[in-house]
Amino acid sequence: MPTPTRRGAVVVGAGLLLAVAGALLESPPLVFAGVALVALVVAVVLSLLVRGVDVVVGRRFTPSRGVAGWSAVETLTVTPRSGRPQQAALRDEVPWGRARRSAAVPVTLEPGRTSTVTFRHPELSRGRHRVGPLHVELVESFGVARRRVVAPGTAEFVVVPEAVDLGLARESRSLGDGARRQREHSLSGGEDDPITREYRRGDPLRRVHWKATARHGDLMVRQEEQHGLPSARLVLALGSAGWSDSVSASGAASADATGADVARSDAFEWALSVVATLGVEWGHAGSVAVLGTPGGSLVARHDPDATGAWLDALADLQLDDASDSLAPPPAAREPVTAVVSGLTRAELDQLGRSRAAGSTAVALVVSPTLSFTAVGGGAGSSSTEPTAVLSPEAVAASLREAGWRVVEATPTERVGDAVRRGGLLRG
């Protein structure tokens, strides 16, 4: 519904005062002036009531895929298809909070002419977000009334966890001897094999097929070697009870793409950035990363040629997510890197089965800076209940006893520093 602006309210008030004063003073000109002012505002409100907005809205984000904790710029285009030129103020609806009115962007909407405005969205939260619809505030030329309408149309904006570029890509040591021999065999034979592809970042130079390179004029590598890629295993704890800073809040800022409330944990977001970093770095080194849970469920898989799909899968990941897919069984000499916080004893036992004989195992145990939930079973606890959640300190002690190399960290540490300090890329 159209409503008077502050200026319109002042005009109506002034008109009423003039009309009353004119009646008391028996001055018809004052009464006429007062009634005219009130009638002006009423006429403008009625004109806005029948005036609609028929626009085509387009959205473009820079970068096209957001990074959690960083900012993005939304470029919005609005093209009226009909009507007459009119003043308007635009603001877009975003799941992490609606723009304040003072931040609305004024534009002049003219039929057939595209207007472009930009919005900067800081401190992005990870997830798959729905941006829109566009809120259009029509302002009458005299500025005495306005009408707020909604232009249909939304856009999806994916915000992925930050994968820190460490520049440590190298030839991975993740394979067992048997798989490595198969890979070396493919490297030693087939010099004239025509199944090649263009060189990509992270491809070892010894994979270059020089004859194909000479034919194509571009650096080419053997395509079939992907069948022998080394692999590494990542394990991430998804239970919200184990992340003691997790909270379940209501509202758009904490809801997923379906509108359901989900648990949030700053420590888990930090751990997810570690997982994203490790997967991408191993991909640069030519390795495949398999991400699972302590219970053996498959969460995601990162192939060197599919980093975008890997990050998208992590963007959709939420605490307490359930998966019907099972991770492949651990392979001999396949290194295991676990990123956990508090765990139950049952999860500890399951985590121990995620490593095969001869495999190296390292655990990054994260201690949240702030804790809002009670985590039972400290280092000295005698609790043996399988559902009792052990503190990160107790988890670290138990894993050390089981032969794991344990690295303890807090979310206040930079992800890159934690990965380097813990030697997580060495396995």
N, C-alpha and C positions, 0 to 999 in steps of 0.2 A: 504493500500500500504506500502511496506517496505521503510524505510528511513534510511539514514546513521546516526549513532550516532555522538556525538561530536568527539570521537576518529576517526570515519570514515571520518568525514569532514577534520580533521587534516591530515589524511593519503592521502586523495585526493589532498589537498592543497600542501602537500610535494611532491607528485608525479608530479603534474603539474610544480612546481618550478624546480624539478630535470630535467624534460623533456625540459623545456625552457632553463635552464642553459646548459644542454647537447647540445641543438641545437646551442646556441650562441657560446659555446666553441668547437663545432664540436667534442663532445665526445660521441660516440655511447654507451658506458657503462652507462653513466648518463641518456641518453635518454631511454635506455632499463629499467633501474631501475625505472625511473619515470612512464613509461607506465605500468610496472608490478604492481606498487602500485595502480594506478588507476584501472587497470583491476581486481585486487584482490577485491576491494570494489564493483565494478560492478558485479562480479561473485557472491559475497556473497548476494547482493541485489536480484539478479535473483534467487538464491537458496531459499531465504526466500519467494519469490513470489509464488513459487509452493509448498511450505511446509505449510500444514494445521495443524489444531489441532482437534483431535477427542478424546474427554475426557468425562468421566462420573463425574458429579459434585454432591456432597452431602453437605447439610448444617444442622447444629445442633446448637441450641441456648441455652445458659445457663444464666438465667433460661429460660424455654420453653415459658413462657409468660412474656414479659417485663413489667416494672413498670415505669410510666412517671416520668421523672426527674432523674431516676437511670441509671445505665449502664448495658450492657449485653455483653456477649462474644459469638462470632460466631466461631464455629469450622467448617472449610471447608475442604472437602476431594476432591482430584482430581486424577482420575485414567485414564491415557492414554490407549486407546484401540489398537492403532497401531502407526507406525512411528518408529523413533529412538530417543535415549536419546538427550535431548536438554535443554538448560538453559532457564528459563522463570521467569518473575516477575508477581505476581498475585495481583489483587485488586478487591474488590467486589463493586458493585454499590448499594447504599442505598438511600432511599428517602430523608434522612435528610442531604445529601451532599456526594459527591464521595470522596474516600480516596485520599490524595495527593500522587504524585509519590514517594516522599521520604518515604512514609509509606507503599509502595508496598513491598510484601514479596517475596524474591528470592527463587526459588525451582529448582530442577532438575527433569524434567518429563521423566520417564522411562516407556515404555510400560508394562502393567500388574502390575506395582508397584504403590501403593497409597501414595500420598504425602498429608500431613496434615499441614494446617496453621491456625492460629487464628487471628481474628480481634476483637478489643474491641471498642464497640460503646457507647460513653458516652452521658449523657443528652438526653435520649430518649424522643421523643414526642409521645403523646397518639395517637392511631389510629391503623388501620389495614394496615400494610405496605407490599409492595412488595420488597423483597431483591433480587438483581441480575439484569441482568446477570453478569457473571464473566468476567472480562477483563484480558486477557492473553497477556503479552508482551514477544514475543519470542526474545531472544538475541543470535546472532551468537557467536560461541565460541571465535572468535578473538575480539569480542566486537566492530566491526566497523559498524554494521547495526542491525536494530530491525524491528519487525513487530507486530502491535497490532491487535489482533483478539478477537472476543466475543464468549464465550462458551455459548450455549443456556441453559436455565433453570433458573427458579426463585423459591423463597420460600416465603410463607406468614409468617409474624411475627406480632403478636398482642401485642400491648402495652396498658395496662389498667391503669386507674387512680389509684393512691396510696390509698389503704385502710389501715389506721393506726390501728394497733392492740392496743386497749386501755385496754384490759383485764377487761372490765367492764360488761362482759356478765352476765346476771342475768335473773330471771324469769320475763318476760315482763308483764307490766300492760296495755297492749294495747287493751284488749278485752272489749266489752260491757258486761253487766251483763248476758244477755241471752246466748251469745256465751260462756261465761266463765262457766256458769252452765252446758252447754252441755259438755264442756271439762272436768269439774270435775266429771260429771256423768260417762264419759268413763273411768276416772281414778279409780273410786270407784268400778266398776263392771268388770266382765270378768277376774278373776284371772287365770282361766285356758285357756284363749283365746290363741290359738297357733299362731295367726298372729303377729309375732315379727320380729325384725331385730336387727343387731348388734348395740351396743352403739356407738354413735358418739359424738364428742366434742360439748358441749352445751346442751346435753340432761339432763334434771333434773333427779336426782337419784331416785325420787319417781316414775318415769316412768319405772323403772327396773322391768322386769318380772322374779322373782326369780326362779320359776320352770323351765322356759325355759333356764335360765342361768345355772341351775344345769345340765340340759340335754345336752346342747351344750358345756359347759366348757368355754364359753365366755359370757361377760356381754351382755344381750339382753334386748331390750325395746319394748313396744307395738307399732306395726306398725300403727294401725287404728287411733291413736291419732292425726295424721297429719290432719285429717278432722276438728279438733277443734283448730287448731293453732290460736293464737291471731294475729292481724294484725295492722300495722301502715301505715300511708300515708305520702309520701314525695312529695313535689311539687317543681319543678325546672323550673325557667324561661329560655326559650330557645331563645327568641328574641334578635338578635345581637344589636338592637338599645338600649336595656336596659343595655348592658354592655359597658360602655363608653370607655373602652380601647380596644375594638374589632377593628381589622384591617383585611382587605381582601387583601392578598398579592398573587402574582403569583409565580410560581416556584414549584419544586418538593417538597420542604420542607413544603409547605403550601397546597398541593393538597391531596385529599383523594384517596382511592384505585382506583377510576374511572378516576383519573386525573383532576377532576374538582376543581376549586379554592373554598376554604371555608374560612369563617371568623374565626379568632383566637382571643382569649382573655385570658390573664393570670389569670384574676380574675375569669372567668368562669371555667378554669381548676382547680383552687383552690376550687371553689364551688363544682365541680364534685367530687373532692377528699373527701369533707365533706359528700356528698351524698353516695359515695361508703363506707365510714367508717360507717355511720349510718346503712346502709342496712346490712353490714356484722355483726356489733355488735348486731343488733336486731336478726339476724339469729342465732348467738351464743346463744342468750337467748331463742330460739325456736319460734320466731315470723316471720311472713311474712311481707315484705315491698312492697308496691305498689308505683311506681314512676310515677307521671303524670305532666302535665303542668298546669299553671293557667287556661287555657281554657278547661281543662278536658280531654285532650288526654292522652292515656296510652303510657308511654315511656318504662318501663321495670317492671319486677316483680322479687322479690328475695325470693325464698324458702330456708329454712335452708339447704336443701340437694343439692342446685344448685348454690353455690357461683360462680363457674367458669362461668356459663351462665350469671349471673348477671354482672360480671365484663366485659365479652365480649360485652354485650349489651351497657354498658357505654363506652367501647372503641370505638364503632361505632357512638356514639352520636355526633352530630355537631350542632352548632348554626343555628337557623332558620329551623331545621328539622321539617318536617310535618308528622303527623301520622293519619291514617284513623281509628285506634282503639281508643275506648273510655275507659277511666278508669272506674272501677265499682263505683257505687254511694257511697258516704260516709256512713259509718255505725255509728250507735249510739255509743258514747263514744270511737270512734276510734280517737286516737291522730293524729294531723296533724303537720308536720314540713315543713315549706317552706324555700327554699334557693333562694333568689332573689337579684336583684340589682335595677336598674331603671325599673319602670313599667308604663304602660299607665293607665289611669283611668278605661278603660274598663277591663284591666287585673286585676286591684285591685278589681273590682266588681266580676269578675269571681273567683278570689282567695277566696273571702269571702264565695262563695258557695261550696268550697271544704271541708268544715267542717260541721258535722252534729250537731244536738242538743246535748248538754252535752259533746262535745268533747273539749279537750284541744287543743290550737293552739299556736305554737311558730314560729316566723319568724326570720331567720338569714339573715339580710340585709347586703350585701357586698358592700363596697365602694372601687372601683378600685384605686390603688395607682396612676396610670397614666391614664389620660383621653385624648383620641384623637378625640372624637366626642362630640358635644354639647348636653347636656342633659337638656331639658327645664323644666320649672315648678318647681322652687325651693320650699323650705318650705313655703315661703311667697307668692308663685305665685297664681294668681287668675284664671289661665287658667283652663277652663272646657272642652277643646277639648278632646274627648275620645282617640284620637291618639297621644296626646302630651305625651312625655315621662317625667315622674316625676323623680327628682333626688333621690338617695338613702335616703337622709335625709327626703324628703317629703314622700316617701313611708313608712319609719319607723314611721313618725308622724301619717299618715293615718291609719296604722295598729294598732297602740296603741289606737287610738280613736275607732277602731272597736272591741277592746277587745282582741287583740292578745298580747302575751308576745313577746317583740321584743329584739333581741340581735344584736348589730351592730359590725361589724368586718371588717378587711382589709386583703388582701392576704399576708401581711407581717407576720401575726400571724401564728404560727404553727397550723395545722389542729386539732391535739389532744388537744391543749390548748384551742382553740375556742370551741370545743365540750364540754370539761369539764367546762369551765367558763360559757358557756351559759346553761348548764344543758340540752343539747339537747336530751340526752338519757332518760331523765325523762318524756319527753312529756309535 
